[in-house]
Amino acid sequence: MTTRTGETFFVGENNPLWLKKISSEVNPIPLVTVRGNMAGIISRPVYYDLISWARTAPDNTLIVESLGQAYSIGSF
């Protein structure tokens, strides 16, 4: 991934990806750890790319894999 400031990194053990439910939002917010321990919001276009690359698990969870790690990015 590439941040708005031009930093690049791979999603993996040091930069995990997760969804966080925020009470004021209908849908969870996609986040990734950047710069050590800072949570960065994944933009909508990037999130849509992740969805298009995801595989569907038997429980209808969307899974993205990176560097040997699997990340749930939603379900339907």
DSSP file (Angstrom, degrees, kcal/mol; ACC not computed):
  #  RESIDUE AA STRUCTURE BP1 BP2  ACC     N-H-->O    O-->H-N    N-H-->O    O-->H-N    TCO  KAPPA ALPHA  PHI   PSI    X-CA   Y-CA   Z-CA
    1    1 A M              0   0    0      0, 0.0     8,-2.3     0, 0.0     2,-0.4   0.000 360.0 360.0 360.0 159.8    0.0    0.0    0.0
    2    2 A T  B     -A    8   0A   0      6,-0.2     6,-0.2     2,-0.0     2,-0.1  -0.995 360.0-139.9-128.2 131.0    1.0    3.6   -0.4
    3    3 A T    >   -     0   0    0      4,-3.0     3,-1.8    -2,-0.4    37,-0.0  -0.296  32.9-102.2 -79.9 170.5    0.1    6.4    2.0
    4    4 A R  T 3  S+     0   0    0      1,-0.3    -1,-0.1     2,-0.1    -2,-0.0   0.724 124.0  57.1 -64.7 -20.8   -0.9    9.9    0.9
    5    5 A T  T 3  S-     0   0    0      2,-0.1    -1,-0.3     0, 0.0    -2,-0.0   0.368 123.5-104.0 -92.5   5.4    2.6   11.0    1.9
    6    6 A G  S <  S+     0   0    0     -3,-1.8     2,-0.3     1,-0.3    -2,-0.1   0.471  72.3 142.6  91.0   1.9    4.2    8.5   -0.5
    7    7 A E        -     0   0    0     -5,-0.0    -4,-3.0     1,-0.0     2,-0.3  -0.577  35.1-154.7 -75.3 138.1    5.3    5.9    2.1
    8    8 A T  B     +A    2   0A   0     -2,-0.3     2,-0.3    -6,-0.2    -6,-0.2  -0.876  22.2 153.6-115.4 149.7    4.9    2.4    0.9
    9    9 A F        -     0   0    0     -8,-2.3     2,-0.4    -2,-0.3    25,-0.0  -0.974  37.8-112.0-161.6 164.5    4.5   -0.8    2.9
   10   10 A F        -     0   0    0     -2,-0.3     2,-0.4    56,-0.0     5,-0.1  -0.863  32.2-116.5-103.1 139.6    3.1   -4.3    2.7
   11   11 A V        +     0   0    0     -2,-0.4     2,-0.3     3,-0.1    58,-0.2  -0.620  69.3 105.3 -69.5 131.3    0.1   -5.4    4.8
   12   12 A G  B >  S-B   15   0B   0      3,-1.0     3,-0.5    -2,-0.4    55,-0.1  -0.918  84.1 -37.1-178.8-159.4    1.3   -8.1    7.1
   13   13 A E  T 3  S+     0   0    0     -2,-0.3    -2,-0.1    54,-0.3    54,-0.0   0.858 136.1  40.8 -56.4 -40.0    2.3   -8.9   10.6
   14   14 A N  T 3  S+     0   0    0      1,-0.2    -1,-0.3    -4,-0.1    22,-0.1   0.681 126.9  34.0 -83.4 -18.1    3.9   -5.4   11.2
   15   15 A N  B <  S-B   12   0B   0     -3,-0.5    -3,-1.0    -5,-0.1    -1,-0.2  -0.574  85.0-174.3-134.3  69.4    1.1   -3.6    9.3
   16   16 A P        -     0   0    0      0, 0.0    17,-2.0     0, 0.0     2,-0.4  -0.218  15.5-138.5 -70.7 159.2   -2.1   -5.5   10.0
   17   17 A L  E     +C   32   0C   0     15,-0.2     2,-0.3    13,-0.0    15,-0.2  -0.927  31.7 156.0-115.2 136.8   -5.4   -4.7    8.4
   18   18 A W  E     -C   31   0C   0     13,-2.4    13,-3.2    -2,-0.4     2,-0.4  -0.979  37.6-118.1-155.0 166.9   -8.7   -4.7   10.3
   19   19 A L  E     -C   30   0C   0     -2,-0.3     2,-0.5    11,-0.2    55,-0.1  -0.906  24.3-162.2-108.8 138.7  -12.3   -3.3   10.4
   20   20 A K  E     -C   29   0C   0      9,-2.2     9,-3.0    -2,-0.4     2,-0.5  -0.984  13.5-137.6-125.0 127.1  -13.4   -1.2   13.3
   21   21 A K        -     0   0    0     -2,-0.5     2,-0.5     7,-0.3     5,-0.1  -0.708  18.1-166.1 -82.6 125.0  -17.1   -0.5   14.1
   22   22 A I    >   -     0   0    0     -2,-0.5     3,-2.3     5,-0.3    -2,-0.0  -0.957  22.1-132.9-113.0 129.4  -17.7    3.1   15.0
   23   23 A S  T 3  S+     0   0    0     -2,-0.5    -1,-0.1     1,-0.3    -2,-0.0   0.784 104.1  52.3 -56.3 -32.3  -21.1    3.8   16.6
   24   24 A S  T 3  S+     0   0    0     -3,-0.0     2,-0.3     2,-0.0    -1,-0.3   0.573 101.4  74.7 -81.9  -7.5  -21.9    6.8   14.4
   25   25 A E    <   -     0   0    0     -3,-2.3    -3,-0.1     1,-0.1     4,-0.1  -0.825  68.1-147.7-108.7 144.4  -21.2    4.8   11.2
   26   26 A V  S    S+     0   0    0     -2,-0.3    -1,-0.1     2,-0.1    -3,-0.0   0.920  87.9  41.3 -71.4 -45.0  -23.4    2.2    9.6
   27   27 A N  S    S-     0   0    0      1,-0.1    -5,-0.3    -6,-0.0    -7,-0.0  -0.735  95.4-101.2-104.8 151.5  -20.5    0.2    8.2
   28   28 A P        -     0   0    0      0, 0.0    -7,-0.3     0, 0.0    -1,-0.1  -0.307  36.5-117.4 -66.2 156.7  -17.2   -0.6    9.8
   29   29 A I  E     -C   20   0C   0     -9,-3.0    -9,-2.2    -4,-0.1     2,-0.4  -0.830  21.4-128.8 -97.6 128.3  -14.1    1.5    8.9
   30   30 A P  E     +C   19   0C   0      0, 0.0    12,-2.5     0, 0.0     2,-0.3  -0.649  35.4 178.0 -78.9 130.2  -11.2   -0.3    7.2
   31   31 A L  E     -CD  18  41C   0    -13,-3.2   -13,-2.4    -2,-0.4     2,-0.3  -0.894  17.4-168.1-130.1 157.8   -7.9    0.5    9.0
   32   32 A V  E     -CD  17  40C   0      8,-1.9     8,-3.1    -2,-0.3     2,-0.4  -0.990  30.6-111.4-143.1 144.4   -4.2   -0.5    8.6
   33   33 A T  E     + D   0  39C   0    -17,-2.0     2,-0.3    -2,-0.3     6,-0.2  -0.646  42.6 173.9 -78.7 128.3   -1.3    0.1   11.0
   34   34 A V  E  >  + D   0  38C   0      4,-3.6     4,-2.1    -2,-0.4     3,-0.1  -0.910  53.8  16.1-130.0 158.7    1.2    2.6    9.6
   35   35 A R  T  4 S-     0   0    0     -2,-0.3     2,-1.4     1,-0.2    -1,-0.2   0.872 127.1 -57.1  48.2  48.9    4.4    4.2   11.0
   36   36 A G  T  4 S-     0   0    0      1,-0.2    -1,-0.2    -3,-0.1    -3,-0.0  -0.644 126.9  -1.8  92.0 -84.7    4.7    1.8   13.9
   37   37 A N  T  4 S+     0   0    0     -2,-1.4     2,-0.4    -4,-0.1    -1,-0.2   0.179  94.2 119.9-130.5  18.4    1.4    2.0   15.8
   38   38 A M  E  <  -D   34   0C   0     -4,-2.1    -4,-3.6     1,-0.0     2,-0.5  -0.722  57.2-133.7 -90.4 133.6   -0.7    4.6   14.0
   39   39 A A  E     -D   33   0C   0     -2,-0.4     2,-0.4    -6,-0.2    -6,-0.2  -0.740  22.3-164.0 -85.2 126.8   -4.0    3.5   12.6
   40   40 A G  E     -D   32   0C   0     -8,-3.1    -8,-1.9    -2,-0.5     2,-0.3  -0.928  18.0-124.7-112.9 136.0   -4.6    4.8    9.1
   41   41 A I  E     -D   31   0C   0     -2,-0.4     2,-0.5   -10,-0.2   -10,-0.2  -0.607  22.5-131.1 -77.7 132.9   -7.9    4.8    7.3
   42   42 A I        -     0   0    0    -12,-2.5    -1,-0.0    -2,-0.3     5,-0.0  -0.729  27.9-117.5 -84.1 128.9   -8.0    3.0    4.0
   43   43 A S     >  -     0   0    0     -2,-0.5     4,-2.7     1,-0.1     5,-0.2  -0.223  22.3-111.4 -65.3 156.4   -9.6    5.2    1.3
   44   44 A R  H  > S+     0   0    0      1,-0.2     4,-2.6     2,-0.2     5,-0.2   0.907 116.3  51.1 -57.4 -46.5  -12.8    3.9   -0.3
   45   45 A P  H  > S+     0   0    0      0, 0.0     4,-1.8     0, 0.0    -1,-0.2   0.905 112.8  46.3 -60.6 -39.0  -11.2    3.3   -3.8
   46   46 A V  H  > S+     0   0    0      2,-0.2     4,-2.4     1,-0.2    -2,-0.2   0.908 111.1  52.2 -68.1 -41.1   -8.4    1.2   -2.1
   47   47 A Y  H  X S+     0   0    0     -4,-2.7     4,-2.3     1,-0.2    -1,-0.2   0.906 108.0  51.7 -61.1 -41.4  -11.0   -0.7    0.0
   48   48 A Y  H  X S+     0   0    0     -4,-2.6     4,-2.1     2,-0.2    -1,-0.2   0.881 107.9  52.4 -63.3 -37.4  -12.9   -1.5   -3.2
   49   49 A D  H  X S+     0   0    0     -4,-1.8     4,-1.4     2,-0.2    -2,-0.2   0.937 108.3  50.7 -61.0 -45.6   -9.7   -2.8   -4.8
   50   50 A L  H  X S+     0   0    0     -4,-2.4     4,-1.0     1,-0.2     3,-0.4   0.910 108.9  51.7 -58.8 -42.6   -9.2   -5.0   -1.7
   51   51 A I  H >< S+     0   0    0     -4,-2.3     3,-0.6     1,-0.2    -1,-0.2   0.905 107.5  52.1 -60.7 -41.3  -12.8   -6.3   -2.1
   52   52 A S  H 3< S+     0   0    0     -4,-2.1    -1,-0.2     1,-0.2    -2,-0.2   0.785 113.5  44.6 -67.6 -25.3  -12.2   -7.2   -5.7
   53   53 A W  H 3< S+     0   0    0     -4,-1.4    -1,-0.2    -3,-0.4    -2,-0.2   0.573  95.1 104.8 -91.5 -11.1   -9.0   -9.1   -4.8
   54   54 A A    <<  -     0   0    0     -4,-1.0     2,-0.3    -3,-0.6    10,-0.2  -0.229  62.6-136.6 -73.1 157.8  -10.6  -11.0   -1.9
   55   55 A R  E     -E   63   0D   0      8,-2.7     8,-3.0     6,-0.0     2,-0.6  -0.817  21.4-118.6-106.5 155.1  -11.7  -14.6   -1.8
   56   56 A T  E     -E   62   0D   0     -2,-0.3     6,-0.2     6,-0.2    19,-0.1  -0.845  23.7-146.9 -98.4 123.0  -15.0  -15.6   -0.2
   57   57 A A    >   -     0   0    0      4,-3.1     3,-2.3    -2,-0.6     4,-0.1  -0.374  34.2 -98.5 -78.6 164.1  -14.7  -18.0    2.8
   58   58 A P  T 3  S+     0   0    0      0, 0.0    -1,-0.1     0, 0.0    -2,-0.0   0.773 125.8  55.9 -55.8 -27.0  -17.5  -20.6    3.4
   59   59 A D  T 3  S-     0   0    0      2,-0.1    17,-0.1     1,-0.0     3,-0.1   0.230 123.1-105.6 -90.3  15.6  -19.1  -18.3    5.9
   60   60 A N  S <  S+     0   0    0     -3,-2.3    16,-1.7     1,-0.3     2,-0.4   0.692  73.7 144.4  67.0  22.9  -19.4  -15.5    3.3
   61   61 A T  E     - F   0  75D   0     14,-0.2    -4,-3.1    15,-0.1     2,-0.5  -0.741  51.0-127.1 -86.5 138.6  -16.5  -13.6    4.9
   62   62 A L  E     -E   56   0D   0     12,-3.2    11,-2.7    -2,-0.4    12,-0.5  -0.777  29.2-165.5 -87.9 127.4  -14.3  -11.7    2.4
   63   63 A I  E     -EF  55  72D   0     -8,-3.0    -8,-2.7    -2,-0.5     2,-0.4  -0.953  12.5-169.2-120.8 130.1  -10.6  -12.6    3.0
   64   64 A V  E     - F   0  71D   0      7,-2.6     7,-2.8    -2,-0.4     2,-0.4  -0.959  13.1-154.1-112.6 135.7   -7.5  -10.8    1.7
   65   65 A E  E     + F   0  70D   0     -2,-0.4     2,-0.3     5,-0.2     5,-0.2  -0.909  18.8 166.2-113.5 139.8   -4.1  -12.5    2.2
   66   66 A S  E >   - F   0  69D   0      3,-2.5     3,-2.1    -2,-0.4    -2,-0.0  -0.949  67.3 -10.2-152.6 129.3   -0.8  -10.8    2.3
   67   67 A L  T 3  S-     0   0    0     -2,-0.3   -54,-0.3     1,-0.3     3,-0.1   0.851 129.2 -51.4  51.2  40.9    2.6  -12.0    3.4
   68   68 A G  T 3  S+     0   0    0      1,-0.3     2,-0.3   -56,-0.1    -1,-0.3   0.498 116.2 112.4  79.8   3.7    1.1  -15.3    4.8
   69   69 A Q  E <   -F   66   0D   0     -3,-2.1    -3,-2.5   -58,-0.2     2,-0.4  -0.847  56.1-145.0-109.3 146.7   -1.5  -13.5    6.9
   70   70 A A  E     -F   65   0D   0     -2,-0.3     2,-0.4    -5,-0.2    -5,-0.2  -0.924  14.5-168.2-112.3 136.7   -5.3  -13.6    6.3
   71   71 A Y  E     -F   64   0D   0     -7,-2.8    -7,-2.6    -2,-0.4     2,-0.5  -0.987  18.1-136.2-129.5 128.9   -7.5  -10.5    7.0
   72   72 A S  E     +F   63   0D   0     -2,-0.4    -9,-0.2    -9,-0.2   -53,-0.2  -0.706  22.2 176.9 -80.7 126.8  -11.3  -10.4    7.1
   73   73 A I  E     -     0   0D   0    -11,-2.7     2,-0.2    -2,-0.5   -10,-0.1   0.121  58.3 -55.4-119.1  20.9  -12.5   -7.3    5.2
   74   74 A G  E     -     0   0D   0    -12,-0.5   -12,-3.2   -55,-0.1    -1,-0.4  -0.775  49.3-122.0 136.6-179.5  -16.2   -7.8    5.6
   75   75 A S  E      F   61   0D   0    -14,-0.3   -14,-0.2    -2,-0.2   -15,-0.1  -0.960 360.0 360.0-153.7 167.3  -19.0  -10.2    4.9
   76   76 A F              0   0    0    -16,-1.7   -15,-0.1    -2,-0.3   -16,-0.1   0.310 360.0 360.0-144.2 360.0  -22.2  -10.5    3.0
